[in-house]
């Protein structure tokens, strides 16, 4: 499916299914934790998750995010919690990714955070 030239665009632009996101926040949280485990728990399958993560992240962070500002606040809160977890556990890759998600949330919905 992803070998088709427009697959990424179609998935990102059509990231909502009848008002529901294709990747709900709880599923995205699991995806982030699987993609960025602590260095001591990395396994071979982590590489496969890392390969598909950029596309799934784009779909989950679609600008047309279901729930609007409420969903964005939940994503922002998740990102901050994950950044803190990454710092506390020494998983700087997780902390960096979560921080970038939090910044993206603020930039997309800047009026939400006034």
C-alpha positions as CSV (number, residue, x, y, z in Angstrom):
1,X,0.0,0.0,0.0
2,X,2.7,2.5,0.9
3,X,4.5,1.8,-2.3
4,X,1.9,3.8,-4.1
5,X,3.0,7.4,-4.8
6,X,0.0,9.1,-3.2
7,X,-0.5,6.7,-0.3
8,X,1.0,9.1,2.3
9,X,-1.0,12.0,1.1
10,X,-4.3,10.0,1.1
11,X,-3.6,8.7,4.6
12,X,-2.7,12.0,6.1
13,X,-5.4,14.0,4.4
14,X,-8.0,11.3,5.2
15,X,-6.9,10.8,8.7
16,X,-10.5,10.9,10.0
17,X,-12.9,8.1,9.7
18,X,-16.5,9.2,10.4
19,X,-15.3,11.8,12.9
20,X,-12.9,9.3,14.5
21,X,-9.1,9.4,14.0
22,X,-7.5,6.5,12.2
23,X,-5.0,6.4,15.1
24,X,-6.6,7.2,18.4
25,X,-4.4,8.8,21.1
26,X,-4.1,5.7,23.3
27,X,-2.8,3.8,20.2
28,X,-0.4,6.6,19.3
29,X,0.9,6.5,22.9
30,X,1.7,2.8,22.6
31,X,3.3,3.4,19.2
32,X,5.6,6.1,20.6
33,X,6.7,3.9,23.5
34,X,7.3,1.0,21.1
35,X,9.3,3.2,18.8
36,X,11.4,4.8,21.5
37,X,12.1,2.2,24.2
38,X,14.9,2.6,26.7
39,X,18.2,1.6,25.1
40,X,18.5,-1.5,27.3
41,X,15.1,-2.9,26.0
42,X,15.6,-2.4,22.3
43,X,15.0,-5.5,20.2
44,X,15.1,-6.3,16.5
45,X,11.4,-5.6,16.1
46,X,12.0,-2.0,17.2
47,X,13.6,-1.3,13.9
48,X,10.5,-2.4,12.0
49,X,8.4,-0.1,14.2
50,X,10.9,2.8,13.6
51,X,10.5,2.3,9.8
52,X,6.8,2.9,9.8
53,X,6.7,5.5,12.7
54,X,7.1,8.7,10.6
55,X,4.0,7.9,8.5
56,X,1.9,6.8,11.4
57,X,3.0,10.0,13.3
58,X,1.9,12.1,10.4
59,X,-1.5,10.4,10.3
60,X,-1.9,10.7,14.1
61,X,-0.9,14.4,14.1
62,X,-3.1,15.3,11.1
63,X,-4.0,19.0,11.1
64,X,-7.7,17.9,10.9
65,X,-7.3,16.1,14.3
66,X,-10.7,14.8,15.5
67,X,-11.9,16.6,18.6
68,X,-10.1,19.9,17.7
69,X,-8.6,21.7,20.6
70,X,-9.6,19.1,23.2
71,X,-7.8,16.3,21.3
72,X,-4.8,18.6,20.8
73,X,-4.6,19.4,24.5
74,X,-4.7,15.6,25.2
75,X,-1.9,15.1,22.7
76,X,0.1,18.0,24.2
77,X,-0.3,16.5,27.7
78,X,0.8,13.1,26.5
79,X,3.8,14.7,24.9
80,X,4.8,16.5,28.1
81,X,4.4,13.4,30.2
82,X,6.5,11.4,27.7
83,X,9.2,14.0,27.6
84,X,9.4,13.9,31.4
85,X,9.5,10.1,31.4
86,X,12.3,10.2,28.8
87,X,14.3,12.6,30.9
88,X,13.8,10.8,34.2
89,X,14.6,7.4,32.7
90,X,17.6,8.6,30.7
91,X,15.8,7.9,27.4
92,X,16.8,11.1,25.6
93,X,15.6,9.9,22.2
94,X,12.0,9.6,23.7
95,X,12.4,12.9,25.4
96,X,13.5,14.6,22.2
97,X,10.6,13.1,20.1
98,X,8.0,13.9,22.8
99,X,9.3,17.5,23.0
100,X,9.0,17.9,19.2
101,X,5.4,16.6,19.4
102,X,4.6,19.1,22.2
103,X,6.1,22.0,20.1
104,X,4.1,20.9,17.1
105,X,0.9,20.9,19.1
106,X,1.6,24.5,20.3
107,X,2.4,25.7,16.8
108,X,-0.7,24.1,15.3
109,X,-3.2,25.4,17.8
110,X,-1.5,28.4,19.3
111,X,-4.8,30.0,20.1
112,X,-5.7,27.0,22.3
113,X,-2.8,27.8,24.7
114,X,-3.5,31.5,25.3
